[in-house]
Amino acid sequence: MRYRTRIQYTDSQKALMRDRWRQGESLQQIAQLFDRNHSSVSRILAESGGIRPTPRRRSPRALSLSEREEISRAMVCGQSIRSVAASLGRAPSTVSREIRRNEGREGYRASQADQAAWDRACRPKTCKLALHRAMAYRVASKLQQQWSPEQIAGWLRRTYPGDTSCQVSHETIYRTLYIQSRGALKKELLAHLRRTRAMRRSRHHTQKTDDHGRIIGTVSINERPATVEDRAVTGHWEGDLLFGSKNSQIATLVERQTRYVMLVKIDSKDTETVVNALIRNARRLPKELYRSLTWDRGKEMAAHHRFTLATDIQVYFCDPQHPWQRGTNENTNGLLRQYFPKGIDLSGISQARLNAVARQLNERPRKTLGYETPIERYRQSVASIG
């Protein structure tokens, strides 16, 4: 069997790979540009964890190539260092040091000196988390508690408002996790992220969507009152089924204003079983805290009229193939995949376990709530109707 030699990609080819990856293309699609296998592209992208490295720039204070060419010509003509420095508007010590570093008066060459300066400048800045080990320990501890980098960054700003040495951006946390050469956070912490990927994936990467078919007598999401849309009133929920292997599923419910999460064990996805479980769950809450429910076009809600009749809760449905219209629930389902990865059998998970996971989500600070927790907001709503 004949093997092709490993290709040595140029900097421009690597930049093209990173551009296409950022646009959401798959490894195989990118590899086809170079008539290679996806593993060839993966090797390049993995060097920086799928993150495009910050482009290098010359310092505006450094000597330019044109200035070095003037120095080279002046050396050939025998001019003094002070006269060269005066013509360039530079300090004599700058010109003297430049010549001394690059073979002296006799051997000075502008192009070689310029390349040598560029190579010497390749000294990566030490990562903030590597400089502040106490903060790195706090970040690692919160990651192990399943906090997201954005939640950690927001919590640090809120906890240490006047101390920038104790604050770090969520992007720095992500880069430190995915770019292991920074040496501040262990690679094992990647397993605690929402999506446990070896490389960071573009937000433009398309995901598959299910077409659940038609349901009779639906009320469109476009008919929801304005108070639901602007999240002005508590009690409007979004829901969906989160699926596992062996035809297992759980119902996920999230309140739009407070982001409070409830999880419901479902024994089967037929509409009678699902609606019965949702009715029992709805009766646990005061009417003021459960006014409406927005659902996808899944056939499990075909009996939505019976749900409304039993609970006096109006059900609204998204447009076909528009799951993002209940984006709060979609985001919540993404968070839940950290606890219930795709392919896991959900049938053996007890309601007590579901309640524990929901409690953990409700006790996490949320950026959209000003880094308050859903349980704090939800309790304020309960108190207001008491």
C-alpha positions in Angstrom: 0.0 0.0 0.0 1.3 3.4 -1.0 1.2 6.3 1.5 1.4 10.0 0.6 4.1 12.0 2.4 2.9 14.3 5.1 2.2 17.8 3.6 3.9 20.8 5.1 1.2 23.5 5.2 2.2 27.1 4.7 1.1 29.8 7.1 -1.5 31.0 4.6 -3.0 27.5 4.2 -3.2 27.2 8.0 -4.9 30.6 8.2 -7.4 29.3 5.6 -8.1 26.2 7.7 -8.8 28.3 10.8 -11.1 30.7 8.8 -13.2 27.8 7.4 -13.3 26.1 10.9 -14.5 29.4 12.4 -17.2 29.6 9.7 -18.5 26.3 10.9 -17.2 23.9 8.2 -16.4 20.3 9.1 -12.9 18.9 9.2 -13.7 16.8 6.1 -14.9 19.8 4.1 -11.7 21.7 4.9 -9.5 18.7 4.1 -11.1 18.4 0.7 -9.6 21.8 -0.2 -6.1 20.2 0.1 -7.1 16.7 -1.2 -6.3 15.3 2.2 -7.9 13.3 5.0 -9.6 15.1 7.9 -7.0 13.9 10.3 -4.4 16.1 8.4 -6.5 19.2 9.2 -7.3 18.1 12.7 -3.6 17.9 13.5 -3.1 21.6 12.6 -6.2 22.9 14.3 -5.5 20.9 17.5 -2.2 22.8 18.0 -4.3 25.8 19.2 -7.4 23.9 20.4 -9.4 25.0 17.4 -8.9 28.7 18.4 -7.3 31.0 15.9 -4.0 32.4 17.3 -3.8 36.1 17.8 -2.0 37.5 14.7 1.5 38.8 15.5 2.1 42.5 15.0 5.3 44.5 15.0 5.6 47.1 17.7 5.3 50.7 16.3 8.4 51.5 18.3 10.6 48.9 16.6 12.8 49.7 13.7 11.1 49.1 10.3 12.7 47.4 7.3 13.1 50.8 5.5 15.0 52.2 8.5 17.2 49.2 8.5 17.9 49.6 4.8 19.0 53.2 5.5 21.3 52.0 8.2 22.8 49.4 5.8 23.4 52.1 3.2 24.9 54.4 5.7 27.3 51.7 6.9 28.5 51.1 3.4 29.1 54.9 3.0 31.0 55.1 6.3 28.6 57.5 8.1 28.8 57.8 11.8 26.2 56.3 14.1 25.1 59.7 15.4 24.5 61.1 11.9 22.4 58.0 11.0 20.4 58.3 14.2 19.7 62.0 13.5 18.5 61.3 10.0 16.1 58.5 11.3 15.0 60.5 14.3 16.2 57.7 16.6 18.5 57.6 19.6 22.1 56.8 18.8 22.0 54.0 21.3 19.2 52.4 19.3 21.2 52.4 16.1 24.4 51.3 17.9 22.6 48.3 19.5 21.0 47.4 16.2 24.3 47.2 14.4 26.0 45.4 17.3 23.3 42.7 17.3 23.6 42.0 13.6 27.2 41.3 12.7 28.6 44.9 13.1 29.4 47.5 10.5 31.0 45.1 8.0 28.4 42.3 8.1 25.2 44.3 8.6 22.4 43.4 6.2 19.0 45.0 6.4 16.8 42.0 5.4 18.7 39.6 7.7 18.5 42.0 10.6 14.8 42.5 10.1 14.1 38.8 10.1 16.3 38.2 13.2 14.4 41.0 15.0 11.1 39.3 14.1 12.3 35.9 15.3 13.6 37.4 18.6 10.3 39.1 19.3 8.5 35.7 19.3 8.2 35.6 23.1 4.6 34.7 24.1 3.1 36.7 26.9 2.6 34.7 30.1 -1.1 33.8 30.6 -2.8 35.6 33.4 -3.9 32.4 35.1 -0.3 31.2 35.0 0.8 34.4 36.7 -1.9 34.3 39.4 -2.0 30.7 40.7 -4.6 31.4 43.4 -7.0 32.6 40.8 -6.3 29.6 38.6 -7.1 27.4 41.6 -10.5 29.2 42.0 -11.3 28.8 38.3 -10.4 25.1 38.4 -12.6 24.6 41.5 -15.6 26.2 39.9 -15.1 24.3 36.7 -15.2 21.1 38.8 -18.5 22.3 40.1 -19.8 22.4 36.5 -19.7 26.2 36.3 -19.2 27.6 32.8 -16.2 29.9 32.1 -18.7 32.8 31.5 -20.3 32.1 34.9 -16.9 32.0 36.6 -15.8 35.3 35.0 -19.0 37.0 36.0 -18.8 35.6 39.6 -15.2 36.9 39.9 -16.2 40.4 38.7 -19.0 40.4 41.2 -16.9 39.0 44.1 -13.8 41.1 43.5 -15.2 44.3 41.9 -12.1 46.5 42.6 -9.3 44.0 42.1 -8.5 43.2 38.5 -5.8 40.7 39.6 -8.6 38.5 40.8 -10.6 38.8 37.6 -10.3 37.0 34.3 -12.4 36.9 31.1 -14.3 33.8 30.0 -12.3 33.9 26.8 -9.0 33.6 28.7 -10.4 30.6 30.6 -11.4 28.9 27.3 -8.1 29.6 25.6 -6.1 28.3 28.6 -8.1 25.1 28.6 -7.9 24.5 24.9 -4.3 25.7 24.4 -2.4 23.5 26.9 0.9 25.1 26.2 -0.2 27.9 28.5 0.2 25.4 31.4 -2.2 27.0 33.8 -5.3 24.7 33.7 -5.2 20.9 33.4 -6.6 19.3 30.3 -8.8 17.0 32.4 -10.9 20.1 33.2 -12.3 20.0 29.6 -14.5 17.2 30.8 -16.4 19.7 33.0 -17.4 22.0 30.1 -20.9 21.9 28.7 -19.5 20.4 25.4 -16.6 18.1 26.1 -14.8 18.6 22.8 -11.0 18.3 22.2 -11.2 21.5 20.1 -13.4 24.6 20.3 -16.1 24.5 17.6 -17.5 27.5 15.8 -20.9 28.8 16.9 -21.9 28.7 13.2 -21.6 24.9 13.1 -25.0 23.7 12.0 -26.9 21.2 14.1 -29.5 18.7 13.0 -33.1 19.5 13.7 -36.1 17.1 13.9 -39.3 17.6 11.9 -41.9 16.3 14.3 -44.9 16.7 11.9 -48.2 18.5 12.4 -50.4 18.9 15.4 -54.1 19.8 15.1 -55.5 22.9 16.7 -52.3 24.6 17.7 -52.1 28.2 18.9 -49.1 29.9 17.2 -46.3 31.5 19.2 -47.1 34.7 17.3 -50.3 35.0 19.3 -48.6 35.1 22.7 -49.3 38.3 24.7 -46.6 41.0 24.7 -46.0 40.4 28.5 -44.7 36.9 27.5 -42.4 38.2 24.9 -40.7 40.9 27.0 -40.5 38.6 30.1 -42.2 41.2 32.2 -44.3 38.7 34.1 -43.3 35.5 35.9 -45.2 32.3 35.0 -44.5 31.8 31.3 -42.6 28.6 30.6 -40.9 26.9 27.7 -40.7 23.1 27.4 -39.4 20.2 25.3 -38.3 16.6 25.6 -34.6 15.7 26.1 -34.0 12.4 24.4 -31.6 9.6 25.4 -30.9 6.1 24.1 -33.4 3.2 24.0 -36.3 5.5 23.3 -35.9 7.2 26.7 -36.6 10.9 27.5 -37.3 13.5 30.2 -39.4 16.7 30.0 -37.5 20.0 30.5 -39.3 23.1 31.6 -37.7 26.6 32.1 -39.4 29.8 33.3 -38.7 32.7 30.9 -38.2 35.5 33.4 -36.3 33.8 36.2 -34.7 30.9 34.1 -35.9 28.5 36.9 -35.7 24.9 35.7 -37.9 21.9 36.4 -37.3 18.4 35.1 -40.0 15.7 34.8 -39.5 12.0 34.5 -41.4 10.6 31.4 -41.9 6.9 31.0 -42.9 7.1 27.4 -43.1 9.8 24.7 -46.7 9.0 23.6 -48.9 12.1 24.1 -51.0 10.6 26.8 -48.1 9.8 29.1 -46.3 13.1 28.4 -49.5 15.2 29.0 -50.4 13.3 32.2 -46.9 13.9 33.6 -47.0 17.6 32.7 -50.5 18.0 34.3 -49.2 16.5 37.6 -46.2 18.7 37.5 -48.2 21.9 36.8 -50.5 21.3 39.8 -47.5 21.6 42.1 -47.3 25.3 41.4 -49.6 28.3 42.2 -51.6 29.5 39.2 -49.8 32.8 39.3 -46.5 31.0 38.6 -47.7 28.9 35.7 -49.7 31.0 33.1 -48.6 29.6 29.8 -46.4 26.9 28.1 -44.5 27.3 24.8 -43.6 24.0 23.1 -42.0 22.7 19.9 -44.0 21.0 17.3 -43.4 17.5 18.8 -46.2 15.0 18.5 -45.9 14.3 22.3 -48.0 17.5 22.7 -50.8 16.4 20.3 -53.1 16.2 23.3 -52.4 19.8 24.3 -56.2 20.6 24.6 -56.5 18.1 27.4 -53.5 19.7 29.2 -55.1 23.2 28.9 -58.5 21.9 30.0 -57.0 20.2 33.1 -54.7 23.1 34.2 -56.1 26.3 32.6 -52.6 26.8 31.1 -52.5 28.0 27.5 -50.1 26.1 25.2 -48.3 28.0 22.4 -46.4 26.3 19.6 -43.3 27.4 17.7 -43.4 27.7 13.9 -42.3 24.5 12.1 -38.5 23.9 12.2 -38.1 27.1 14.4 -36.9 25.7 17.7 -34.9 28.9 18.4 -38.3 30.6 19.1 -38.1 28.9 22.5 -34.4 29.7 22.9 -34.4 29.7 26.7 -35.4 26.1 26.7 -33.0 25.2 23.9 -30.1 26.7 25.9 -31.2 24.8 29.0 -31.2 21.5 27.1 -27.7 22.3 26.1 -26.7 22.8 29.7 -28.4 19.5 30.6 -26.3 17.6 28.1 -23.4 18.1 30.6 -25.3 15.9 33.0 -27.1 13.6 30.5 -24.8 13.2 27.4 -26.2 12.0 24.1 -26.5 8.3 24.0 -27.2 7.8 27.7 -30.2 5.8 28.8 -32.5 8.2 30.7 -35.1 5.6 31.7 -33.2 4.6 34.8 -32.8 8.1 36.2 -35.1 8.8 39.1 -37.1 11.9 39.7 -35.0 12.5 42.8 -31.9 12.6 40.6 -33.7 15.0 38.2 -34.6 17.3 41.0 -31.0 17.3 42.2 -29.7 18.3 38.7 -32.4 21.0 38.4 -31.4 22.3 41.8 -27.8 22.5 40.8 -28.7 24.5 37.6 -31.0 26.8 39.6 -28.2 27.6 42.0 -25.7 28.7 39.3 -25.2 32.4 38.6 -26.5 33.4 35.2 -25.1 36.2 33.1 -28.6 37.2 31.8 -29.7 37.7 35.5 -26.7 39.9 36.4 -25.0 36.8 37.8 -27.8 36.2 40.3 -29.2 32.7 40.4 -32.6 31.5 39.1 -33.5 30.3 42.6 -33.0 33.8 44.0 -35.2 35.3 41.3 -37.8 32.6 41.6 -38.1 33.1 45.4 -38.6 36.8 44.8 -41.5 35.9 42.6 -43.0 33.6 45.2 -42.7 36.2 47.9 -44.4 38.8 45.7 -47.6 36.7 45.4 -47.5 35.7 49.0 
